[in-house]
Amino acid sequence: MKYVVTGCAGFVGSNLTDRLLANGHEVVGYDNFSTGQMAFLAQALDHKRFRLVCGDVLDLGELTAAVAGADVVMHLAANADVRFGTDHPRRDLEQNTIATWNVLEAMRQGGVKQVGFSSTGSVYGEPQVFPTPEDAPFPLQTSLYGASKAAGEALIAAYCAGFAMRGCIFRFVSILGERYSHGHVFDFYKQLREHPDHLYVLGNGQQRKSYLYVQDCVDAILLAMDKASGPVEVFNLGTDEFCQVNDSIGWITGHLGLRPRLTYAGGERGWIGDSPFIFLDCAKIRKLGWAPKLTIKQGIERTLQFLQKAPWILERK
């Protein structure tokens, strides 16, 4: 099959690209390298079945040309700068919502009928039910990122209904692992390299989060794309556990052999729109036969091992 992967040079996108190529598929990678890294495509660029298009998902003409002739589009390109969303409100609208419309319109024009979409558990806002299932009522949105992804989901559902497409929507928890380039492990490790005796923590450290190892995430995506039968299927992707930020700090500092002094910003949220508790019900994807291979602690340790081997990521702008 021929896949187009938007955001192919990103964290999850590059790992997905490598797996698709290893499974014998043809892949057109599409990325503008605003946050993606050419180094993440080192394996893919050696494949004859890979073609890289340096393009922006906001350029509908260029995107339509790239999508032409594909069987499936995996749309992972997005602005994932959740923490600073209120500093540039238009960015989530453009790079998440409008970009998703562009992908769908390029598919419509090119006759491509299947799409996979990286959404987020943040669309649940601050739910009342834990673990949170896919059919939980949507509360008020609490972040621009979550709102923009919810809008993208709605566009996918509408295009699938209007143009006989099929869509798989993946609501991720935070993803960890090789090629990880932003998030709390990145931030904490970068701080500890600069000052091993002190760690500044947003919030009170009691925020409860769930995390998933990137290869487990890719396993789930490919299984769902193969097995899903409905016109639009929504899958939570996460583990059956969560941890406090303080737990993660203990694993990180223990792995590094450090005992830093901790300073907390205070409050139950790390930033505006941060949900203090994220824990998704993943029974639906598990019924297809999937289960994560790594625990949260193991995923954090794999992430640290990667960052220790790739210090250049910490220094990039």
N, C-alpha and C positions, 0 to 999 in steps of 0.2 A: 504493500500500500504506500501511497504518497502522502506524507504529513507536512503541514506547515506549522512551525512552532514560532509564535511571536514571543519575544523576550528570550530568545534561544541562548543568549550569552549571560543570562542571569543565573541566580543560585539554583532554583528548581528547574528552570528552562534548560540549562546546559546539562544537568543530570538526566532529564527526560530525553533530551536529544541523543545523548550517548546511548541510552537504553534502547531507543527506537532503532538506531543504527545497528546495535548489537543484535537486535531481533530480526534484522534483514530488511527493514523498511527503507524507503527513500525519504529524505528529510530536506525541506527547504527551511533554513533558519532565517528569521527576520528580526533585526535588532538595530536600534540607533546608537547603542553604546553610551547612552547617557549615564547608566549605572552598570550595565553589563561589562564583562571583562573578556577581551580577546583570548586571554590565557585560559579561560574556562572552556574554550572551543578547540584546544590543542588536539584532542583525540578526534573530534568530529572533522576537523579540517584535513585529516589524513584519509578520510573515507571518500571513495569515489561516488557514493550515494548521498553525499551531503553537498548542498549548495548554500552559500551565505549571501543574503541580501542585506546590505546596510541601508535600512530605511526606517522611517518613522510611521507608527500606526496612525498618526494624524494626517498622513498623506494618503488620501483615499485612492488616488490614481496609481501610485507606486504599490500600494498594498494589494489592489485588485489584480495587478499584473503578477505579483508574487503568488497569490492564492490560486490563480487560474490552473486548472488541471489537477488540483489536489483532491484527495478522498476525504481527508479530515484536517481541520484546523484546531490546533491546541493553542488557545489564547492565554498566554501567561504574562504578556507585557503589561506593566502597570506601574503606577507610582505607589511604592510601598512605604513611603515616608509618613507612617501613621502618627508618630509623636509630634511632628512639626506641621501637621495639616492646617492648623489655624493660622500659621504664618504665611501661607500661600493658598487660600481657599480655592482658587480656580484650578489649581494643578490636579486635584482629585477629579474634578468634573471633566477636564480635558483628557487626562491620561488614563482614566479608568472608565468613565461613562461614555464620553464621545468616542474614544478609541474603540470601545466594545461595539458601538453602533457601526463604526467604520469597518470593523472585522466582519460583522454580520452582513453589511451591505456589499462588501467585496465578495463574500460567499454567495450572496443572492445573485449578483451579476455574473459570477463564474460558475453557477450551478453546483456549488459544493454544499453537501447536505448534512454534514456532521461536525459538531463543534464540542470541544472540551474547554471548560472555563475555570480558572483559578479564582474562586471567591474567598470568603473569609468567615470565620466564626464571629467576627465583629458585627455581622449583620444582625445578630440576635440582641445587640445592645447590652442591656443589663437584664437578662431574663429572670423569670421567677422559678423555673424548673431546671433542676440539675440531676444527672447530666441532661443537657439540652438536646431534644430530638429535632429532626429536620422539619417536622410539622408544628413546632412550637409557634405560638402567635408572635408576630414581630412587634416588639415594643417600640417606643420612640427611639430613633437613632441617636447615638451619643458621640459619634465621630464622623467627620467628613469622609474619611476612608470607607467606613462601613456603609454610609449612605450612598456613596458612589458605586460601591460593589453591589448593593441591593438594587440600584437602578440598572446596572449591567445585567443582573439576573433577570429582571423584568423584561428587558429588551430581548434577551435570548428566548424567554418563554413566548413573547409576542411573535418573534420571527419564526419560531418553530411552529406555532399555530397558523401563522399566515402564509408561510412558504414551504410547508411540509419538510422542515429540517428536524434533526434530532440533536438534543443537547444534553451534556452531562455537566452539572454544576458541582464543583468541589469546594466545600466550606472547610478551609484549613484551620487548625490551630497554628501556633508558631512552629516553623520548621527549623530543624537543626541539622548539622552535618557538614560534609565536605563542600567547599565553595560558599559557605555561609559568610555574608559580608555586612550584615547589620543585625541589630538586636541586642538583647541584654548580655549574652555571653561575650559578644564582640566588645560591647561597651565596657564591661567589667574587666575583661582581659587587657584591653588597651589601657585602662586606668592603672591596673596592677603592674604593667610593664613600666609605666612612667613613675609610679610611686607605690612600691610593694607594701608599704607600711600603712596605707590608708585607702579606703574605698568609700566613695560617695554613692548613696543609694536613693533613687527616686521613690517617693512614697514612704511607707512604714516597714517595707520588707515582708508584710503579711499578705500581699496580693497573691492570689491562688491562680495558677496557670497550668495549662496542659501543653505539651510539646511533642513533636513527632520527628523521627529521624528521616532524612530526605529520601533514602533508598526505600524505606517502608512506604513513604508517600508516593513515590513513583510506582511501586508495586500496586498500590491501591488504585491509582489513576488508570493504569493499563488494564487491570482486571475489570473495573467498572465500565470502561469504554468498550470492552469486549462483551460483557454480560448484560449491560443495561438494555431493557426492552421497551421502555416507554418513550414517548416523544420528548419529554423533558424529565430527567432524573436528577435528584439532588442528593448528594452524599456528604455527610460529615466525615472528616478525616482527622483522627486523633488517637490517643491512647486511652485506655481505661483507667488512667491515673492522672493525678495532678500534683503539683508541689507548690509550696510557698517560695517566693523569691529568696527568702532566708535559707531554705533548703538548697537552692541552686548555688547561693553564695558559698555555703559550706562545701559543696561538691567541687566547685571551681577552686577555692582556696586550698582545699585538701589535695587536689590534683597537682597544684602548683607548689605545694609545701609552704604556704604562707599563712600568717595569722594577722591580717591587717586590722587596724582600728576602723570601725564602721560608723559612718555619719549618715543619718537619715534626713531626707527633706521633710518627711512627715505627711500625714494624710493617707487615706486608703487608696488613692489613685496616684500613678506616677506622672500623669500629664492629663491635660484636658481631653476627654473622650476615652481615657483608659478604663477598661472594665476591670473591677477588682477581682472578679471570679470568672474564669473561662473553663468550662468542662463540658465537652460534647458527647452526646450519646452516639456511638458508632456501631450500633447493632445492625444497621442496614447494610453497610459494607462488609461487616463480619459474616453476614448470612451468605454472601457470595463466596466465602472461603478465605477471606483475607484476615491476617492478624499481624500486628507489628512484631518485628524480631527483636528490637532493642527497647529497653526501658528509657524513661526520661533521663535518668542518671547516666546511662551508657551513651545516649545521644549527646549529652553535654560533654562527656569525656571525649567522644570522637570529634566534636567540634573544636575543643581545645587543642587536640592533637593536630588537627588541620591548621589552626591559626598559628601554632608554634612552628609549623613547617612552612608557612606562607606569610611571613611578617610584612611583606610588601602590601598586603591587603589593608593592614592597619595604617599604613602611611599614605595611601592614595587619597586624593581629594574628591 
